[in-house]
Amino acid sequence: MKLLSSLTRKLFVALIAVSPIAMSSCDDSDDTPGGGTDRYKQTVIMYMPWSGSGIYSYFKRNIEAFETAITDNRGLDGNSLVVFISENGSSSHLIKISYDDGQCLRDTLKSYDFATYDYTAPDGIAQVLGDAMACSPSDTYALAIGCHGMGWIPAGTNVETRAARDAAAAGQVHQTRYFGHSSDVTYQTDITSLAEGISRTGVKMKYVLFDDCYMSNIETAYDMRGAADYLIASTCEIMIEGMPYAEIGIDLLENDLQGAVQGFYDFYSAFSVPCGTIAVTDCSQVEAMAQVMRDINTAYPDGIDGTDGLQDLDGYTPTIFFDYGDYAAHLCRDESLLAAFNEQLDRLVPYKACTPTYYSSITGRQTAIDTFSGLTISDPTENPAVTAAKATTAWYKATH
């Protein structure tokens, strides 16, 4: 289960040059914790590790957009924002963003060397998150991960990507946050490693937001069920601009997840390429959904007869990510069992939104969304790159 992400050293200087920087201890802060106490209400940790691609300038815009939200709000309302960002494959920094006298300030709290802090492994992830928590004591914590994503698919899996198509049609496709698997698996992180790293901090995240493609899937939700209360993610590719933090930043600080979904939908409905999908998954409902799915798979062990007619939500051939609700509707012919599934699905996905179409940079075109449950599933995929791997997921083992 792979997450990828990127930065470049040259542009990192531009990111931090707009405000005074000081190497400081965790005690130095311009923020005021909520309620006059020594603790913030919530800290949001923006987590942007290295992958070696050219997405960094958009990360910079994301951080600036979050600062715009804070400035427009005239502060963080007793909350805190901390950024972990890599300037190259070996060097990363932890930066505290505070608000003072009408502007946001950035303070570098700590620097990391990849050889010492391997942030693709559980211990390294736990170290980074633990440092952020120590520098920003809060009642709750949330994590926003900016990177490339390939859903539940294991690190190192070679899935055919759009590279050849892009070379032939340079400038004719819109960029998204998915550029294909990185050739350097050194900086790829399995979802299970992320979940374990979070768990080792001893703190359950209020939510994990994946500002990455394909991360709203039931397989990932099952792996992350013990690490977060909620997941916020897209079923499809996310345009390269990513989450509209200027519009939803305060919602994220205040845990207004419904507001964040609405803000995302409003932004991408008016976007130059009006394509966007988003959903909130309640991790406390994942186990119950696994039980319902196990009952369905027991009743229909042969699965479905082909995937024609299923709602696909990617540009792959064959499709990897199918709409979860649509798959269950095609698989389960027992009305009462399907009703139980739909009732649990409503509990599992309390908020969701999608534009009439989704965009894939793999095909370079928009595809209609006729049904949308907020989650995908890969059980019916016939893509040879992942057919063996899907049977090894914890979700598959729990439901078959």
C-alpha positions, 0 to 999 in steps of 0.5 A: 500500500503505497504513498509517494511524495515530493519536494525539491531543494531549490524551491524550499528556500523560496518557501521559508524565505517569506518570514523570519526563520530561527532554529529554535526549541519547542518552547519558542512559539508565537501561538497562543493555546486555546482557552488560556491553557498550555495546550492547543485544541488541535494540531494539524500536521501537514506531512510532505515527505520526499519522492523526487517528482516535480510536485513541490511548487504545488505543495508550496501553494498548499501551505501558502493557501492554508496560511491564507485561511489563517490570515483571513480568519485572523488566527488559528482560534487556539489551534496549531499548524505544523509542517514536515517537509523534505527539501531533498531525499536526505534532508527534511524539516519540521516547521511551526506556522504561527499567526501574529499581527496580521501575518503568518510566521514560519519557524524551523523547529528541527531538521532531519537526515533520512539516514537517521530518520527513515520516514518510510518506516514505522519508527521514523514516522513515529519519531517525526509525528512525536516531535510535532506533538512535543512541539505543539501539545494539543488535546487532539491531532490530525494529519494531512498527507501531501504526496502521490498516492496509489491506494492500497497497492503495495510499494514497488508494484509496477502498474503501467502509467501514463508516461508513454501517453504523456510523451506522445501528447505533451501539453495535452493533458491536465496534471493530477497528483498521480504521476505513476509509481516512483522508480525509487522505492527507497522513498515509498511508504506502505499504508501499513507502515503509516498506520503502525507509525501513528500507533507507535505515538500512542495517539489516535489521529482525529482524522487523516486527510490524504491529499493524494490520488485513489486513497478513498478505498475500503482496503486502506480504510481497513488498514487505517481503522486503528490509527484514525477516527476518520479518513478524508480522501478521494476515490480518483485522481486529484488535480495537481492543485490538491486540496483547496486549503484556503477554503477548507483550512479552518474547517480542518483546524476545527474538525468540521469535516462536512464543511471541508467536503462542501468546500472541496466540492464547491472549489472543484465544481468551479474549477477549469476542469470541473472534476473532483471526488471526496469522502469522509470514512468513519473508521469506527464503522469499518469492522462492521462493514467487513462483517457485512461484506463477509456475509455477502461473499459467503453467499456469493463466493463466485463473485460477479460475472465480469466487470462490464457495467460497473462504475470505474473510478480510474483510467487503468486498463483493466480497471483497478478501482471500482465504486464499492457500493456499485460493486456490492449492488451487482454482487448481492442479489439478496434484498435484505442483505443488500439493504444491510450493506447500504445501511452500513455504508451510510454509517461508514461514509457520513459525508461525500461529494462528487462532480458529474465526471472525474478526470484521469491523466492516464486517459486524458479525458473525463468520465461520467460518474453515474453512481458514487458511494465515496469508496472504491474496492478492487475485489473485481479487478482483473488487472494483472499487476495487482490481482495477486496482491489484492488477495494479500490485503487485510481487508480481503482476508477479513472478508473472504 
